[in-house]
Structure formats: C-alpha cells, structure tokens
C-alpha cells in the first residue's frame, strides 16, 4: 500500500511538471509580478496605456492593470472597497471626496484639460456659441452623466451659465463616460457632444467646432493620488512618482494635456 502511495506522489509530481512546462512563458512570468491596479478617468486611457508600456519595460516585475471609467464611478468603487492602488481623477471633486474620507494618502494636481464641442467629421454644422445648440440643426447633443462624469458636470455648468441647459433637456443624450460621448458623435448617434480636447484629438471621425471658455465652468484639473488601502504601497508610490517625471509629462502633453502649475 505504501508503495502505491509513493507511486501516486511521483505520478502527480510528473503531471505537475508537464503542466507547468506547457504553460505559456508569459503566463509563468506573470505569476511573479506585482499587480498594480490603477483606477483612471476614461480620458486618460491613450496616454496612460503608452506610459505603461515604457514603465513595464523599465520595471519587468510590475504589471499595471487599468480600470478606466467615469471619475465619479471610480470614486464610488474605491469608497465601496474595490481594489485600487492609485486613482487618477478628471475632477477635483472626486479626489477631494476620497481625501476627506481618509481613503487617499499622497496626492497632487497633475494635469489640466479643455472642454470642447465636437461634431461628426462630415458635419457641415457651424457653431460659434453654445446658445446655437437650441437650433433645429442639432437634434441630439451628447454629454456625460453630470452625477458621475466630470466632463458632463463641466458641460452642465457651461450650458447653465449660457441659460440653455433647461432648454436642451429634450435633446440631451447622456453617456456613462466621456469616451462614450465621443463614440456617440463618431457614429452619428449625436449631432454634437461635449468631450475634452484630448479625446477629440484621438479621433479622425470628429472635429472640434467650439472650445468652451474656461470662465463658464470650473477648472478642469486632473489630480492623482495613492489609495491608502493599497497592498503594494511602495510600488504604487514608485508609479505615482513616475507619472510626474519628464518622460511621462512629454507623453501627456503629446496627447493635448497641459501640466498643472
């Protein structure tokens, strides 16, 4: 009986060795990496994805995992205990809520952006003022949900300042984040939409028709912070420091962001 037990152990060990040898090399390597979860505003996707490629080459032991979405949604996720090591917000409000709640440690203003109105690239619509959105030529106007999408909040502030927010209610198409607004305009499901300048620059399917004056909405700031409950604080701090370097700044500015003062 003892001999059969020993034989079973040998067979199991052999099978395990075969299974491991059959695993893709990348999968085996990934097992030894430290995973850093970055919850970031959807408008940062292109620039952060590019930064991640450089960072992971320099830090092969790190696996950056991004959770992109509306800043308000990400804020709620962190408040509810969702795993995250860093938070990049497209608004001060969301970061302040987490700082005030004791959920963020180190944090700072990183970038600035601009709100623009885009139309499909084949659109002949002309607009020089936000009040013109009430014209018959604009049947659907896409905005982010003001409750959770900072770009939607800035759009609401701007349209309210121009006294047309209420008048446009029947035309407004609400989106879960700024990238969905962009998609609605790209596909012609909206005649116009409010996105950040950086989003507009990533697409050949839309064109900027109007840059919204900064005086009609709150400043568009992008703060970044380290989540206090991070299980990899040292690694999170290292990436937090990296996004403030010239190498990262050059990528951010190449996508249209401005550096915070």
Secondary structure, 3 states (H helix, E strand, C coil): CHHHHHHHHHHHHHHHHHHHHHCCHHHHHHCCCEEEEEEEEHHHHHHHHHHHHHHHHHCCCEEEEEEEECHHHHHHHHHCCCCCCEEECCCHHHHHHHHHCCCEEEEEEEEECCEEEEEECCCCCCCCCHHHHHCCCCCCEEEECCCCCHHHHHHHHHHHHCCCCCCCCCCEEEECCHHHHHHHHHCCCCCEEEEEHHHHCCCCCEEEEEECCHHHCCCCEEEEEEECCCCCHHHHHHHHHHCCCHHHHHHHHHCCCEECC
